[in-house]
Each structure stands twice: as C-alpha cells, then as structure tokens.
Amino acid sequence: MKQYNVAVVGATGLVGRKMTQVLEERNFPVKKLIPLASERSAGKEISFRGEKIKVQKLAPESFAGIEIALFSAGASVSREFAPIAAEAGAVAIDNSSAWRMDPEIPLVVPEVNRADIFKHHGIIANPNCSTIQMVVALKPLHDRYRIRRVVVSTYQSVTGAGQKGVDQLDEELGKKQGATKKFPHKIAFNCLPHIDVFFDDGYTKEEHKMTFETAKIMGDDSIKVTATCVRVPVFGGHSESVNIEFEKPYELKDVFAVLRKSPGLIVVDDPSNNVYPMPLDAYEKDEVFVGRIRRDDTAPNSLNMWVVSDNIRKGAATNAVQIAEELIKGRD
Ligand SMILES: NC(=O)c1ccc[n+]([C@@H]2O[C@H](COP(=O)([O-])OP(=O)(O)OC[C@H]3O[C@@H](n4cnc5c(N)ncnc54)[C@H](OP(=O)(O)O)[C@@H]3O)[C@@H](O)[C@H]2O)c1
C-alpha cells in the first residue's frame, strides 16, 4: 500500500494533537509525519506510533515532499499557508473557517458529500464542528423527506474554543492557575449565548456558519437554518437541540429506521430508562449520537431531536482524517 508524507499544521493544539492520535488509531498509511506549529512550540516533541518527533516552526519550505497537509492553526495561518502547501503539491485539508465558503473549495463531511472531495484544486475545507454533527443527522432525513427549515440551539463545549477555553474553565474550577481569559465572561456554572464575533444582523459568526455551511455541504440552498449557539461549561462535546420541518409527511418509526441505518450515526433513545445522548458519553468517540426523537405537533411535518458528538473528533480531527482516507481511496 502506498504510504504518504503527512504534515500536521497546529500539531500542538487541541485539534492538531487529536489529528495525530486519529492518524495513528486509524492506521492511516503515514510514511513520514511532520508536526508544525509556531515558533513558541518549535523543538517540543510529540509522540506518534511510539516515536518522539520534534515539532518544527511552520515556514513556506515546510511542505517540500508533503502529500497531505492537515491544517488546524487558525484561519490566518490557513489563508497564508494552505495555498503554499497546495502549490508544493500537497492536498491541504483545512479545519479553519478560511476557505469554507469559497465556491471553488469543497466543504466536506464524507458521510454527506464524499464526491465533492474530488472537485478539489489542492485545498479541501473541513466544516465547523457544530455543523458537521448536525448534517450527519440531517442528510438521511433530507434524502427521504426533504428538509424545508431547521431551528437549532447548541450547547457547545469549551474545547471548541481551543486549549485556552479549556484552561479558563479549569482555572475557574480551581484545577489550574495562571490561565489567560478566553471568554468575555465567567464560563464555570454559566452559559454564554455568544460564540465567535457578532454581526450587524444580531447573529454570531458561529450561527452564520451553521446556516451557510449546511446549505453548501447538503448542496441545497433551499434548506433554511436558523441557529442560536451557546457556550456551556462542558469538556466532552457539543450538544444540539434540532427542530426540523419537512416537506413530506413522515412516520416516526420510519425516522428511527432511517437514522439507525445511517453511516456515522448512532441512535440512543430510550427515555423511559433515562437513555439519551450526552457529551460525557460521546467524549472520545468518533460517531454522532442522536436521541429524544419526537414529533413536533405545533407545525406540519415537524420533528425534534437531540444531537451530540465529540467536537474535537468528528467535529474536527476525525472528519479531516476521514477526508484524507477517502481522498487516497479515490473516486467510486
Ligand atoms: N476546537 C474545536 O472544536 C475545533 C473544531 C473545528 C475546527 N477548529 C479549528 O481548528 C483550529 C485550531 O483549533 P484548536 O482548538 O486546536 O486551537 P488551539 O488549541 O489553540 O491550537 C492552535 C494551534 O495552532 C498553532 N498556531 C497558532 N498560531 C500559529 C502560527 N502563527 N503558526 C503556526 N502555528 C500556529 C498553535 O501552535 P503553538 O503551540 O506554537 O502556539 C497550536 O498548535 C482553529 O482554526 C479552529 O477554528 C477547532
């Protein structure tokens, strides 16, 4: 089997560390792994397959001989360096928001739009974490009943804000000292209806991402999504309350059957025994969990469900590695 030279840009961050771990867990055919980060972390070591590898400072020359470059170092780094990686002959799979809405760049969740991978010109974008887990659950339902409108409220883990988000909550819980503040308010014992920057329309950038990325990934601009994104003091994953209005009528038992046989999705739904998806259970898992599936009788053909996933895995690292796996498998 062919082996690939793989660079991980942002290898010391929450997502980058998980990418390296996921590459190893899934036996991705790595010939050589090059961990890259800023000057701050150059010389630190990361472990890969029992070997210690020194982190290098990211530079334009870093991509010589690299075939796949996984980026998770923020949008400005991706904007500058993903084209350099592509120019050097690598395929850049980018976790930041830099390229997601560029019409020339595929935005991919393999369970939803695998074929788009092969439209790339050197850069493939990995969607926002809260969007990824939602579309994995929406896609099979859209195929069957056609979605008109989605109203989603999120309950997002501090891990979604990177290492600094985790450090702030750890400090407020008395588990750490000297952390710099990441959120504009205390996060322990609190909920902040504020993720990323506010726009003039009153929505945040995170909420816009859920609206526009969903339409792009599903390849259907007619799907309307309105979102309220909330940061909660949780470490393990993102949760979402999702209300869907379909064009066609449905039988609840058929919705369960459709979701049960969908790739990447696990139905966890037995409320009489207190069984439903929770971030503590989703932590360190690669799947998306769906439960509390029930009819919404206040509108025609409408449904409520609760969707949970580990945002660092399926919402970021695992999805990026899955894109790389599909890329090397090639077209169907
Ligand atoms: N957390 C999530 O749930 C999630 C989900 C999807 C996508 N993402 C995206 O993934 C990216 C990283 O997120 P994260 O949560 O892993 O953040 P993080 O924990 O803060 O890690 C940031 C990483 O980027 C590196 N970096 C920062 N500035 C750099 C520069 N100028 N040159 C080279 N490397 C630089 C850091 O290296 P140093 O060690 O040298 O500082 C570190 O490795 C972001 O774009 C984020 O939007 C995150």
The ligand as an SDF file (V2000), in Angstrom:
LIG
                    3D

 48 52  0  0  0  0  0  0  0  0999 V2000
  -11.6250   23.1000   18.8770 N   0  0  0  0  0  0  0  0  0  0  0  0
  -12.5730   22.7260   18.0220 C   0  0  0  0  0  0  0  0  0  0  0  0
  -13.6160   22.1380   18.3770 O   0  0  0  0  0  0  0  0  0  0  0  0
  -12.4110   22.9690   16.5690 C   0  0  0  0  0  0  0  0  0  0  0  0
  -13.2930   22.3500   15.7180 C   0  0  0  0  0  0  0  0  0  0  0  0
  -13.1760   22.5720   14.3570 C   0  0  0  0  0  0  0  0  0  0  0  0
  -12.1930   23.4100   13.9080 C   0  0  0  0  0  0  0  0  0  0  0  0
  -11.3380   24.0180   14.7610 N   0  0  0  0  0  0  0  0  0  0  0  0
  -10.3180   24.8960   14.2030 C   0  0  0  0  0  0  0  0  0  0  0  0
   -9.0460   24.3030   14.3200 O   0  0  0  0  0  0  0  0  0  0  0  0
   -8.0540   25.3130   14.5280 C   0  0  0  0  0  0  0  0  0  0  0  0
   -7.2710   25.0300   15.7920 C   0  0  0  0  0  0  0  0  0  0  0  0
   -8.1340   24.8980   16.8880 O   0  0  0  0  0  0  0  0  0  0  0  0
   -7.6390   24.3220   18.2960 P   0  0  0  0  0  0  0  0  0  0  0  0
   -8.8920   24.1850   19.0610 O   0  0  0  0  0  0  0  0  0  0  0  0
   -6.7510   23.1540   18.1180 O   0  0  0  0  0  0  0  0  0  0  0  0
   -6.7700   25.5790   18.8640 O   0  0  0  0  0  0  0  0  0  0  0  0
   -5.5460   25.5840   19.8800 P   0  0  0  0  0  0  0  0  0  0  0  0
   -5.6580   24.5110   20.8870 O   0  0  0  0  0  0  0  0  0  0  0  0
   -5.4550   26.9890   20.3500 O   0  0  0  0  0  0  0  0  0  0  0  0
   -4.2600   25.2630   18.9420 O   0  0  0  0  0  0  0  0  0  0  0  0
   -3.7780   26.1770   17.9890 C   0  0  0  0  0  0  0  0  0  0  0  0
   -2.6030   25.5540   17.2320 C   0  0  0  0  0  0  0  0  0  0  0  0
   -2.2210   26.4520   16.1900 O   0  0  0  0  0  0  0  0  0  0  0  0
   -0.8210   26.7200   16.2920 C   0  0  0  0  0  0  0  0  0  0  0  0
   -0.5410   28.0710   15.8220 N   0  0  0  0  0  0  0  0  0  0  0  0
   -1.0760   29.2290   16.2520 C   0  0  0  0  0  0  0  0  0  0  0  0
   -0.5370   30.2710   15.5770 N   0  0  0  0  0  0  0  0  0  0  0  0
    0.3510   29.7520   14.7080 C   0  0  0  0  0  0  0  0  0  0  0  0
    1.2360   30.3160   13.7350 C   0  0  0  0  0  0  0  0  0  0  0  0
    1.2920   31.6260   13.5240 N   0  0  0  0  0  0  0  0  0  0  0  0
    1.9970   29.4700   13.0120 N   0  0  0  0  0  0  0  0  0  0  0  0
    1.9600   28.1340   13.2110 C   0  0  0  0  0  0  0  0  0  0  0  0
    1.1560   27.5530   14.1210 N   0  0  0  0  0  0  0  0  0  0  0  0
    0.3490   28.3500   14.8630 C   0  0  0  0  0  0  0  0  0  0  0  0
   -0.5290   26.5720   17.7620 C   0  0  0  0  0  0  0  0  0  0  0  0
    0.8750   26.3580   17.9200 O   0  0  0  0  0  0  0  0  0  0  0  0
    1.7270   26.8450   19.2170 P   0  0  0  0  0  0  0  0  0  0  0  0
    1.7740   25.6620   20.1470 O   0  0  0  0  0  0  0  0  0  0  0  0
    3.0520   27.1170   18.6290 O   0  0  0  0  0  0  0  0  0  0  0  0
    1.0340   28.0290   19.7710 O   0  0  0  0  0  0  0  0  0  0  0  0
   -1.3570   25.3370   18.0790 C   0  0  0  0  0  0  0  0  0  0  0  0
   -0.6970   24.1770   17.6290 O   0  0  0  0  0  0  0  0  0  0  0  0
   -8.8250   26.6320   14.5140 C   0  0  0  0  0  0  0  0  0  0  0  0
   -8.7980   27.1470   13.2050 O   0  0  0  0  0  0  0  0  0  0  0  0
  -10.2240   26.2290   14.8950 C   0  0  0  0  0  0  0  0  0  0  0  0
  -11.1710   27.1330   14.4010 O   0  0  0  0  0  0  0  0  0  0  0  0
  -11.4110   23.8130   16.0930 C   0  0  0  0  0  0  0  0  0  0  0  0
  1  2  1  0
  2  3  2  0
  2  4  1  0
  4  5  1  0
  4 48  2  0
  5  6  2  0
  6  7  1  0
  7  8  2  0
  8  9  1  0
  8 48  1  0
  9 10  1  0
  9 46  1  0
 10 11  1  0
 11 12  1  0
 11 44  1  0
 12 13  1  0
 13 14  1  0
 14 15  2  0
 14 16  1  0
 14 17  1  0
 17 18  1  0
 18 19  2  0
 18 20  1  0
 18 21  1  0
 21 22  1  0
 22 23  1  0
 23 24  1  0
 23 42  1  0
 24 25  1  0
 25 26  1  0
 25 36  1  0
 26 27  1  0
 26 35  1  0
 27 28  2  0
 28 29  1  0
 29 30  1  0
 29 35  2  0
 30 31  1  0
 30 32  2  0
 32 33  1  0
 33 34  2  0
 34 35  1  0
 36 37  1  0
 36 42  1  0
 37 38  1  0
 38 39  2  0
 38 40  1  0
 38 41  1  0
 42 43  1  0
 44 45  1  0
 44 46  1  0
 46 47  1  0
M  CHG  2   8   1  16  -1
M  END
$$$$
